[in-house]
């Protein structure tokens, strides 16, 4: 049964009066008015939620607008850090996948070879992206070359070109669709597992699990959504590498992404040490430190 939506528009001053009626403290109402003039309240109110008693609909004792704004600023800073970090991961994925697979197959067009894949659903988006591209390097290739690797995709370039047009999701689709058997080596090692180990994972399956989490966070960052205390999928194999005092307070939290990023930093995939960055912004926005449990962060990780 649908209800007619009748809630009226409220300007920043109206919103402040409503929040004061719910016992929220304001140290500077002029500053709060400025904040709510610049940030959509529907976006901002999720940062008020940790301060709210859900049952009474009143704010907890000593809860302030300024604390919620600190949470918002903490999340904005966190997204900025993660954007840079995930960009580095994406660059490394493209380069190392090309180095590992192209060199092993000795085939620049391996990604259009059915032999290596359980399905090739990722190819049509790549083809469309290539034909849309106005970059000089794609215009040059399209004006001069075709391949003889696959008649259906004869216009497509070598992997080292198409990888530069690939989204994070494109690369993940390739890694999920690729067959492992053709990449088995005489010593029974696998080129794809060796590729995964460069990122700190035990094997390709584990790396794919990590990359699913990275992609989920990347999408939230790209859409300017909240990231700090969302519910995330648990990356495979990560909790087993943590000592008891470093286990997450909750498993489906962003802390386990931080642990994945630490592993990648240790393997020289990243040049940003995530723990020091998180500690820095927690110190900058102390209100966020009160909610580290919501991020799954054990105190021993940041002490």
C-alpha positions in Angstrom: 0.0 0.0 0.0 1.5 3.3 -1.1 1.3 6.5 0.9 1.3 10.0 -0.5 4.6 11.8 0.3 3.7 15.1 2.0 6.9 16.1 3.9 7.6 19.7 3.1 11.0 21.3 2.1 13.0 22.5 5.0 15.7 25.1 4.7 18.9 25.0 6.8 17.4 27.0 9.6 14.3 24.7 9.8 16.6 21.7 9.9 18.7 23.1 12.7 15.5 23.8 14.8 14.3 20.2 14.2 17.7 18.9 15.3 17.8 21.1 18.4 14.4 19.7 19.3 16.0 16.2 19.2 18.6 17.4 21.7 21.5 17.9 19.2 24.0 20.5 20.4 25.2 23.3 18.2 28.4 25.1 19.1 28.1 27.5 16.1 24.7 27.7 14.4 26.0 30.1 11.7 28.6 27.5 10.7 26.0 24.8 10.8 23.8 26.9 8.5 26.7 27.3 6.1 27.4 23.5 6.1 23.8 22.6 5.5 23.6 25.2 2.7 26.5 23.5 0.9 25.7 19.8 1.6 22.4 18.2 0.8 20.8 17.2 4.2 19.8 13.8 2.8 23.5 13.2 2.3 24.6 14.7 5.6 22.1 13.0 7.9 23.7 9.6 7.6 26.6 11.1 9.6 24.2 12.1 12.3 22.9 8.6 12.6 25.7 7.2 14.8 24.8 9.9 17.4 21.1 9.1 17.4 19.2 6.9 19.8 17.2 5.0 17.2 14.5 4.0 19.7 13.8 7.4 21.2 14.7 9.4 18.0 16.6 11.7 20.3 20.3 12.4 20.1 22.6 10.8 22.7 23.9 12.9 25.6 26.5 15.4 24.5 26.0 14.7 20.8 26.9 17.7 18.7 26.5 18.8 15.1 30.2 19.4 15.0 30.9 15.7 15.7 28.7 14.7 12.8 30.5 17.2 10.6 33.8 15.7 11.7 32.6 12.3 10.6 31.6 13.7 7.3 35.0 15.3 6.8 36.8 12.1 7.9 34.8 10.2 5.3 35.7 12.7 2.6 39.4 12.5 3.5 39.2 8.7 3.5 37.6 8.7 0.1 40.4 10.9 -1.2 43.0 8.5 0.1 41.2 5.4 -1.3 40.8 7.0 -4.7 44.6 7.4 -5.0 45.3 4.0 -3.6 42.8 2.2 -5.8 44.1 4.1 -8.9 47.5 2.6 -8.1 46.0 -0.9 -7.9 44.2 -0.5 -11.2 47.4 0.6 -12.9 49.4 -2.3 -11.5 46.7 -4.8 -12.5 46.8 -3.7 -16.1 50.6 -3.7 -16.3 51.2 -7.0 -14.4 48.4 -8.9 -16.2 50.0 -7.9 -19.5 53.5 -8.9 -18.3 52.4 -12.2 -16.9 49.9 -13.5 -19.5 51.1 -11.9 -22.7 54.7 -13.0 -22.1 53.5 -16.6 -21.2 51.3 -17.0 -24.2 53.5 -14.9 -26.6 50.2 -13.7 -28.0 49.4 -9.9 -27.8 45.7 -10.9 -28.6 45.2 -13.6 -25.9 42.2 -11.8 -24.5 40.2 -12.4 -27.7 41.2 -16.1 -27.8 38.3 -18.4 -26.7 40.8 -21.0 -25.6 41.7 -19.1 -22.5 38.2 -18.2 -21.2 35.0 -19.8 -19.9 33.1 -17.0 -21.4 33.9 -13.8 -23.3 31.1 -11.5 -22.1 33.7 -8.9 -21.2 34.7 -8.5 -24.9 31.7 -6.5 -26.2 32.2 -3.7 -23.6 35.9 -3.5 -24.5 35.1 -3.4 -28.2 32.6 -0.6 -27.7 35.1 1.3 -25.5 37.8 1.0 -28.2 35.6 2.2 -31.0 34.4 5.2 -28.9 37.9 6.2 -27.9 39.3 9.4 -29.4 42.7 9.0 -27.8 45.6 9.5 -30.2 47.0 6.0 -29.6 43.6 4.4 -30.5 43.0 6.6 -33.5 46.5 5.6 -34.8 45.9 1.9 -34.3 42.4 2.0 -35.9 43.7 3.9 -39.0 46.5 1.4 -39.7 46.0 -2.1 -38.2 43.9 -5.2 -37.9 44.7 -8.6 -36.3 44.5 -12.1 -37.7 43.8 -13.7 -34.2 40.0 -13.6 -34.4 37.7 -12.7 -37.3 35.0 -11.5 -35.0 37.3 -9.0 -33.3 39.9 -8.3 -36.0 39.8 -4.6 -35.3 40.9 -5.1 -31.7 44.4 -4.0 -30.6 47.0 -5.9 -28.5 46.2 -6.3 -24.8 48.7 -3.5 -23.8 46.5 -1.0 -25.7 43.1 -2.3 -24.7 44.1 -2.5 -21.1 44.6 1.3 -21.0 40.9 1.7 -21.9 39.7 -1.0 -19.5 37.8 -0.1 -16.4 38.5 -1.8 -13.1 35.3 -3.9 -13.7 36.6 -5.0 -17.2 39.9 -6.3 -15.7 38.0 -8.1 -12.9 35.7 -9.7 -15.5 38.7 -11.0 -17.4 40.3 -12.4 -14.3 37.0 -14.1 -13.3 36.5 -15.6 -16.8 40.0 -16.8 -17.5 40.8 -20.5 -17.3 43.7 -21.6 -15.2 44.6 -24.9 -16.9 46.2 -23.3 -20.0 48.5 -21.4 -17.7 49.9 -24.4 -15.8 53.7 -24.6 -16.0 55.9 -27.7 -16.1 56.7 -27.4 -12.4 53.0 -27.5 -11.7 53.0 -23.8 -10.7 50.4 -21.6 -12.4 51.2 -18.3 -14.1 47.9 -16.8 -12.9 48.6 -17.8 -9.3 52.1 -16.2 -9.7 50.3 -13.1 -10.9 48.1 -13.1 -7.8 51.1 -13.5 -5.5 52.5 -10.2 -6.8 49.6 -8.6 -5.0 50.1 -10.5 -1.8 47.3 -13.1 -2.4 47.8 -16.9 -2.3 46.2 -17.6 -5.6 44.0 -16.1 -8.3 40.8 -17.1 -6.6 41.8 -15.2 -3.4 43.0 -12.2 -5.4 39.6 -12.0 -7.2 37.9 -12.0 -3.8 40.0 -9.0 -2.7 39.4 -7.2 -6.0 35.6 -7.6 -5.6 35.9 -5.7 -2.3 38.2 -3.1 -3.9 35.7 -2.6 -6.7 32.8 -2.2 -4.3 34.7 0.5 -2.4 35.9 2.1 -5.6 32.3 2.4 -6.8 31.2 4.1 -3.6 34.1 6.5 -3.8 33.3 7.2 -7.5 29.7 8.0 -6.6 30.7 10.1 -3.6 28.8 7.7 -1.3 29.6 7.1 2.3 32.4 4.5 2.8 33.7 4.6 6.4 31.1 2.4 8.1 29.3 0.5 5.3 28.7 -3.2 5.2 31.2 -4.9 2.8 31.9 -8.4 1.6 34.6 -10.2 3.5 37.8 -10.7 1.5 38.9 -14.4 1.3 41.9 -15.5 3.3 42.6 -12.1 5.1 41.5 -12.9 8.6 43.7 -16.0 8.8 46.8 -13.8 8.4 45.8 -11.6 11.3 46.9 -12.3 14.9 44.2 -12.5 17.5 44.6 -8.9 18.7 44.3 -7.7 15.1 41.0 -9.5 14.2 38.2 -7.2 13.1 35.6 -6.1 15.6 33.1 -6.9 12.8 34.1 -8.9 9.7 32.1 -7.0 7.0 33.8 -3.7 7.5 36.3 -1.5 5.7 39.1 -2.5 8.1 39.6 -5.7 6.2 40.1 -3.6 3.0 42.8 -1.8 5.0 44.5 -5.1 5.7 44.3 -6.0 2.0 45.9 -2.7 1.2 48.7 -3.4 3.7 49.4 -6.7 2.0 49.7 -4.9 -1.3 51.9 -2.2 0.1 54.2 -4.9 1.5 54.4 -6.4 -2.0 55.3 -3.0 -3.6 52.0 -2.6 -5.4 51.3 0.6 -3.5 53.5 3.5 -2.4 51.0 4.7 0.2 51.1 3.0 3.6 47.4 2.9 4.6 47.7 2.5 8.3 49.7 5.8 8.7 47.1 7.6 6.5 44.2 6.3 8.6 45.9 7.2 11.9 46.6 10.7 10.5 43.0 11.4 9.6 41.7 9.9 12.9 43.9 12.3 14.7 42.7 15.2 12.5 39.1 14.3 13.1 38.9 12.9 16.7 35.2 12.4 16.6 35.7 9.6 14.1 38.0 7.8 16.6 35.0 7.2 18.8 33.5 5.0 16.1 36.4 2.8 15.1 34.4 -0.2 16.0 32.0 0.7 13.2 34.9 0.4 10.8 35.9 -2.9 12.3 39.2 -1.5 13.5 40.7 -3.1 16.6 42.4 -0.6 18.9 45.7 -2.4 18.7 45.9 -1.6 15.0 45.9 2.1 15.5 47.6 2.4 18.9 
